[in-house]
Amino acid sequence: MSVTRLPLDGPTQVPLLHRERVEWHDHASHQLIHPSAGVLQVSTPEGAWVVPPHRAVWIPAEVPHSHQAFGPTRMRTLVFAESVNPLRLDRPTVLAVSPLLHEVVIALTGDDTLTPAQRENLERVALDQLRRVEELPFVLPLPSDPRLRDINRILREDPADQRTLAQLGTAVGASERTLSRLFRSETSLTFPQWRAQLRLHHALTLLPTGTPVTTVAAACGYSSSSAFIEAFRHAFGSTPGSYRKGDGRGGPA
């Protein structure tokens, strides 16, 4: 993986097309990434997060990451010096975004008429809001073993693939027992748990783009819409419809 160091001089907003990627890079400063429209998938060497408009992701300084947009997306970022860490986090983390923080990010990244004093006031509000936000734990762990990486690639290309671990092992050249042990050691999940996480992760990229729930369920390998809705509710405490609207209590990252 080649990582490019990119400078960040201040707040930014970047329009991205559907499935457009920003390849692996890092920054010398902390970054808060918030899509005001569309959906971002943010990947790091440790895992991947899905970030819709009611979420943001905190990327600490020097952590390699990449982005991919789902649907037309506007990526907005705030920059914090390495000495400024209102979240006191040293790892990438997805956060709930309040309506106030959402509007502050939009103003800081898009209003060229702000005076220095107005900008300073909004930056103080952003810091205050970040000290109050809720951390959301949902992440898809990314394994490092080449055989598990191959399985990750196969199932991310088609989350509805119904092959067993033994059948996938034939495709990647490893026994079911070896792969099962590797999944536990590298992701702290069993293979069924990890695949269920991957399928829900894929659902998070589809729902905010307006894809019907029945279509999402089929694309993610669920036998019925009701089975998908129940799995989604169990994982996130809200229905797919609530997540799509951004008003699910304690909803997913």
Helices and strands as residue ranges (DSSP letters): E 4-5, E 12-16, E 21-26, E 30-43, E 47-51, E 55-59, E 65-80, E 93-96, H 99-110, H 116-130, E 135-136, E 140-141, H 146-157, H 165-172, H 176-187, H 191-206, G 207-209, H 213-219, H 225-236, H 240-245
